Amino acid sequence: MGESWFESGRRAIGARSARNGCDRGGLTFAALGLCGALLGAAVPGQAATPVIFDNDMAIDDWSALLYLAREPAVELLAVTVAGSGEAHCAPAERNALALLKLEGLDAEVPVSCGDPWPLDGYFVFPVPWQEDMDILSGVKIPDSEQAPDPRHAVELIHDTLQASEEPVVLLATGPMTNIAQWLQRYPEDRAKVSRVVIMGGSLHVPGNILVPGFTDGHPNRKAEWNFYVDPLAADILLRSGLPVEMVGLDVTNTVRVTAEFAADFKRRANNPSAHFWDAILDKNDWFIASGEYYLWDVLAALAVTDRATYCGSEPMPLAVAHGATESPWEPGSDRSMPAQRWDGAPRQDLDAESAGAVLVAADGPPIAVCLRTDGDAAFERFTQVLTSAPPAGKGE
Ligand SMILES: [Ca+2]
């Protein structure tokens, strides 16, 4: 630990600028006039967007992380894990660092986890999913030699924002636990945030909690998983007044992963990150065949760089249901959570039937609800970034 995190962060920014290949001398793509043309979103001379990626290290968080690491229009500042989400903290941190190592970024992008439970309630993702996410679906990649950042995820978000000279995009693709805690602990950080892009919620379409073979009999028909697991956190964020863009099931339903997409990706895979993702698709062929797998988090990541294409939105004030109940839903609850919530109040049982449902509020700050997207463009852009030759200066 001979270097402060701030210094390492500055070094990472320099490294990423070189990776982007658009602002260095020598034989770069920029010098050849190809920087923007080859990789689409990056424009020579245009600074990359600084992003903090708060996620829960599940299957499509992995692909979103690789996309962000390779996307020239993104400057990935930090990765924080919502421990309330689909993977457990320790394996999630280890896996995030291993994925960053595929792109040579594990020494430059700090990774840390937050609380391993939601703000309130006892809901968890199905245990078989958690176990599969903890082991990257059984796909082996080399571990990073880097240790996770010792700070709590909320502290890492705060410090990263304070260190950034430019406003930062928060991209959240797990339960909003870390984001809600950060908002309450560091309200002065708001000015440092340009946008909050989230994968979560469903407004005009049914939820996705009921999954045959995993959650049979579940009473919830409205919620999306990230909102369901920590509905109080989602409600705090949507009512916060921050500029939130909600990439929910209304648009992610248009990016269903198909066997045809997987075959096309396999044909184009040409580097370690792409080969990893190809192996994940192979391991999850059953998931693809079920018709239940979508590029949820990837679509939110794409909206960070190209909102016009991926998030045609309408503004409306929203809230998220998180009512308590005297009749808890025991399947899918974890009673090992602390009896107290994050704020010291008693942890409550939340109503499983309504938890996480998105409600149109009578008033309040408007949320940009994404209702239109270009699914074909999303698949192509994702594949293009994951299979493009590394930008000049990239790679060790
Ligand atoms: Ca996720």
Boltz pocket constraint, residues with backbone or C-beta under 6 A from the ligand:
constraints:
  - pocket:
      binder: B
      contacts: [[A, 55], [A, 56], [A, 57], [A, 58], [A, 60], [A, 61], [A, 173], [A, 174], [A, 297]]
      max_distance: 6.0
